[in-house]
Amino acid sequence: MMRQLSFFFLSFLFSVSLFAQKRDYEVTLWIHQLEDSIVYVKGAYGQQNSIILDTLHLKKDGEFVLKGRFNSGIVVVASPKEDLFSFVLDKDSRFSLDIYPDGFYEVKGSLENDIYLEFQKMNMDYRLAKYEYELQMKKDPSLTDSLSALIRQKEKEFGDYRESFYRNYPENIMSVLVKAVQNPAPNMKFFDENGKLKKGMELEYANDYRMRFWDGFDFSDERIIATPYFYRKFQTYMDKVTMQTADSVFSSFKHFIDLANSKGGQIYSRYVIDHYLQRLPMMPFSFNEMLYTLIVDSLVNDKYTPWLTPSEVEQHKINIERIRPFLAGNPFPRMRAVDLDNRVVDLYDINTEYTVVFFWSANCESCKKNIETLVDFYKNFKEKYNVEIYSVDLGNDLEAVKDHQTNTPFDWIVLRADPRRLKEDYSLDIDHTPELYVLDKNKVIMNKTAVYSHVQKVIELDREQKGLR
């Protein structure tokens, strides 16, 4: 069947390479008037949106052949210069596609691809028509009323087609994705007759919305995990729908895991658990370390993570026991370090409302990046907020520290220590710099961060909660 398709239309294509349900495929591609002799077949999985699945070389008869065992889904064909088009890998295992530069395509042996590409064409036609009308309105505002009417007509036509498509082809990946990414409708019991959220119902409404966030998601359809849209939805759920405290985020995380497992979506729960177990230990912030500790304590066990090896489980347990004493709310150890004149300075001898323990190195390039943020904060707020910075150089290079203090001196306390002694004496395992701990007047940890601007934010939030300015 010969139909028109935009050769370079990709704004509305879904880049997918599915993790499960691998099948044998043989797809012949004729990409007419293509100058390149190789093309790439790309997919997506989780937060990765451009995974190269295969590299195809031009054959003598002008065709490219994708042959092998792949996951079902939608893939994108790209030249070395740009993305070209997409097609479906699903139930039809042997088919061919002719793609022409004038916007036409021909599908042989795959009804699902004919359906999919038809949807893309209709979507493209609607978007291009709307764009042209809007362009004309900018050039001639007097046409606004008539062109706005045409835009509304196009919107209705495409809307009707789209709804018909979803009804007629509910198993097509286009229909499945649309339903999966839809957010739940607001529960009107929380709103008054004017459509405004009732006073005092904010938290209950937010919790209700969070609990219903995955209602339209088909966890039994493993294809969705390999689209960019699954992880975007999951990020929205974790970052926007959920209150941003470690306990609340963990509660949402575990709710997702239990929901996915109860609905046959173990592939989704395994993905996010593995992803977070890998990602969180590499992010040296109090929030992430607290979340990592909660996940390991509650979910790294035979029930939730049976795929983890005993050595992997043990490593995660070791990690959190190393982290646990330095979580927010715990007292920082009574450490001592020497200044540039070899005098011992005791952290607990500093009597200020706030103390920032700043691990750095004079030879550390990342420590120098944006350091003016911390310098300016100390200069402007040392007295106002009654704060001191207890900085400890870990570079084991006394001359480098002295040179730094000569050329670009810090006004705060400058000390030095051997990282090995810190680990032995205080269980402080500092494997990167910069690393900062914000402590209250009792030397209790308020926050840990690697970002200088966070120091001021943490202190100002604490003062705000105490009613101070």
ChimeraX attribute file (.defattr): number of C-alpha atoms within 10 A of each C-alpha:
attribute: neighborCount
match mode: 1-to-1
recipient: residues
	/A:1	7
	/A:2	12
	/A:3	13
	/A:4	18
	/A:5	24
	/A:6	19
	/A:7	18
	/A:8	13
	/A:9	17
	/A:10	16
	/A:11	7
	/A:12	10
	/A:13	17
	/A:14	24
	/A:15	26
	/A:16	32
	/A:17	32
	/A:18	25
	/A:19	19
	/A:20	16
	/A:21	13
	/A:22	15
	/A:23	15
	/A:24	14
	/A:25	21
	/A:26	17
	/A:27	17
	/A:28	17
	/A:29	20
	/A:30	19
	/A:31	21
	/A:32	13
	/A:33	10
	/A:34	14
	/A:35	8
	/A:36	12
	/A:37	14
	/A:38	15
	/A:39	22
	/A:40	22
	/A:41	21
	/A:42	22
	/A:43	27
	/A:44	26
	/A:45	23
	/A:46	23
	/A:47	17
	/A:48	14
	/A:49	18
	/A:50	17
	/A:51	17
	/A:52	16
	/A:53	17
	/A:54	16
	/A:55	16
	/A:56	19
	/A:57	16
	/A:58	16
	/A:59	11
	/A:60	7
	/A:61	7
	/A:62	14
	/A:63	19
	/A:64	21
	/A:65	17
	/A:66	21
	/A:67	15
	/A:68	13
	/A:69	12
	/A:70	21
	/A:71	24
	/A:72	26
	/A:73	28
	/A:74	26
	/A:75	28
	/A:76	25
	/A:77	21
	/A:78	18
	/A:79	18
	/A:80	10
	/A:81	8
	/A:82	11
	/A:83	18
	/A:84	18
	/A:85	20
	/A:86	26
	/A:87	20
	/A:88	23
	/A:89	27
	/A:90	22
	/A:91	13
	/A:92	18
	/A:93	15
	/A:94	16
	/A:95	17
	/A:96	20
	/A:97	20
	/A:98	16
	/A:99	24
	/A:100	18
	/A:101	14
	/A:102	11
	/A:103	14
	/A:104	15
	/A:105	22
	/A:106	18
	/A:107	20
	/A:108	15
	/A:109	14
	/A:110	19
	/A:111	13
	/A:112	20
	/A:113	24
	/A:114	21
	/A:115	17
	/A:116	21
	/A:117	23
	/A:118	16
	/A:119	18
	/A:120	21
	/A:121	19
	/A:122	17
	/A:123	18
	/A:124	18
	/A:125	17
	/A:126	17
	/A:127	16
	/A:128	12
	/A:129	15
	/A:130	19
	/A:131	13
	/A:132	12
	/A:133	18
	/A:134	18
	/A:135	12
	/A:136	15
	/A:137	17
	/A:138	11
	/A:139	11
	/A:140	10
	/A:141	12
	/A:142	11
	/A:143	14
	/A:144	16
	/A:145	11
	/A:146	11
	/A:147	18
	/A:148	15
	/A:149	11
	/A:150	15
	/A:151	20
	/A:152	12
	/A:153	12
	/A:154	17
	/A:155	16
	/A:156	12
	/A:157	13
	/A:158	18
	/A:159	14
	/A:160	11
	/A:161	15
	/A:162	16
	/A:163	12
	/A:164	12
	/A:165	17
	/A:166	17
	/A:167	11
	/A:168	11
	/A:169	16
	/A:170	13
	/A:171	13
	/A:172	17
	/A:173	22
	/A:174	20
	/A:175	18
	/A:176	19
	/A:177	20
	/A:178	13
	/A:179	16
	/A:180	20
	/A:181	18
	/A:182	14
	/A:183	16
	/A:184	14
	/A:185	9
	/A:186	13
	/A:187	11
	/A:188	12
	/A:189	11
	/A:190	18
	/A:191	15
	/A:192	11
	/A:193	9
	/A:194	7
	/A:195	9
	/A:196	10
	/A:197	15
	/A:198	14
	/A:199	9
	/A:200	9
	/A:201	12
	/A:202	12
	/A:203	10
	/A:204	11
	/A:205	19
	/A:206	15
	/A:207	15
	/A:208	14
	/A:209	18
	/A:210	19
	/A:211	17
	/A:212	14
	/A:213	21
	/A:214	21
	/A:215	13
	/A:216	16
	/A:217	19
	/A:218	18
	/A:219	23
	/A:220	15
	/A:221	16
	/A:222	20
	/A:223	25
	/A:224	27
	/A:225	25
	/A:226	27
	/A:227	25
	/A:228	21
	/A:229	23
	/A:230	21
	/A:231	19
	/A:232	14
	/A:233	18
	/A:234	20
	/A:235	14
	/A:236	13
	/A:237	21
	/A:238	20
	/A:239	12
	/A:240	12
	/A:241	18
	/A:242	20
	/A:243	17
	/A:244	13
	/A:245	12
	/A:246	18
	/A:247	14
	/A:248	14
	/A:249	19
	/A:250	21
	/A:251	17
	/A:252	20
	/A:253	22
	/A:254	18
	/A:255	14
	/A:256	21
	/A:257	21
	/A:258	15
	/A:259	17
	/A:260	21
	/A:261	18
	/A:262	11
	/A:263	11
	/A:264	15
	/A:265	19
	/A:266	18
	/A:267	17
	/A:268	22
	/A:269	22
	/A:270	17
	/A:271	15
	/A:272	17
	/A:273	20
	/A:274	14
	/A:275	13
	/A:276	16
	/A:277	18
	/A:278	13
	/A:279	12
	/A:280	17
	/A:281	18
	/A:282	11
	/A:283	14
	/A:284	18
	/A:285	19
	/A:286	21
	/A:287	20
	/A:288	19
	/A:289	24
	/A:290	21
	/A:291	23
	/A:292	24
	/A:293	24
	/A:294	18
	/A:295	20
	/A:296	18
	/A:297	13
	/A:298	12
	/A:299	15
	/A:300	21
	/A:301	14
	/A:302	10
	/A:303	9
	/A:304	17
	/A:305	16
	/A:306	12
	/A:307	14
	/A:308	14
	/A:309	10
	/A:310	10
	/A:311	9
	/A:312	12
	/A:313	18
	/A:314	12
	/A:315	12
	/A:316	20
	/A:317	16
	/A:318	11
	/A:319	16
	/A:320	21
	/A:321	12
	/A:322	14
	/A:323	20
	/A:324	13
	/A:325	16
	/A:326	24
	/A:327	22
	/A:328	20
	/A:329	14
	/A:330	14
	/A:331	16
	/A:332	24
	/A:333	17
	/A:334	12
	/A:335	13
	/A:336	19
	/A:337	20
	/A:338	16
	/A:339	17
	/A:340	15
	/A:341	7
	/A:342	10
	/A:343	10
	/A:344	13
	/A:345	17
	/A:346	13
	/A:347	18
	/A:348	16
	/A:349	9
	/A:350	16
	/A:351	14
	/A:352	19
	/A:353	15
	/A:354	22
	/A:355	25
	/A:356	21
	/A:357	22
	/A:358	23
	/A:359	24
	/A:360	24
	/A:361	24
	/A:362	20
	/A:363	16
	/A:364	15
	/A:365	11
	/A:366	14
	/A:367	19
	/A:368	13
	/A:369	12
	/A:370	12
	/A:371	14
	/A:372	12
	/A:373	15
	/A:374	17
	/A:375	14
	/A:376	11
	/A:377	15
	/A:378	21
	/A:379	12
	/A:380	11
	/A:381	13
	/A:382	16
	/A:383	11
	/A:384	10
	/A:385	18
	/A:386	14
	/A:387	24
	/A:388	22
	/A:389	24
	/A:390	21
	/A:391	21
	/A:392	22
	/A:393	27
	/A:394	24
	/A:395	19
	/A:396	15
	/A:397	14
	/A:398	15
	/A:399	11
	/A:400	15
	/A:401	22
	/A:402	15
	/A:403	12
	/A:404	15
	/A:405	15
	/A:406	10
	/A:407	9
	/A:408	9
	/A:409	12
	/A:410	14
	/A:411	12
	/A:412	15
	/A:413	15
	/A:414	21
	/A:415	25
	/A:416	24
	/A:417	18
	/A:418	13
	/A:419	19
	/A:420	14
	/A:421	12
	/A:422	17
	/A:423	12
	/A:424	10
	/A:425	13
	/A:426	14
	/A:427	15
	/A:428	19
	/A:429	14
	/A:430	15
	/A:431	8
	/A:432	15
	/A:433	18
	/A:434	23
	/A:435	19
	/A:436	24
	/A:437	26
	/A:438	25
	/A:439	27
	/A:440	21
	/A:441	15
	/A:442	14
	/A:443	25
	/A:444	20
	/A:445	24
	/A:446	23
	/A:447	22
	/A:448	25
	/A:449	21
	/A:450	21
	/A:451	18
	/A:452	21
	/A:453	15
	/A:454	17
	/A:455	21
	/A:456	17
	/A:457	11
	/A:458	17
	/A:459	21
	/A:460	15
	/A:461	13
	/A:462	14
	/A:463	13
	/A:464	11
	/A:465	10
	/A:466	9
	/A:467	8
	/A:468	10
	/A:469	10
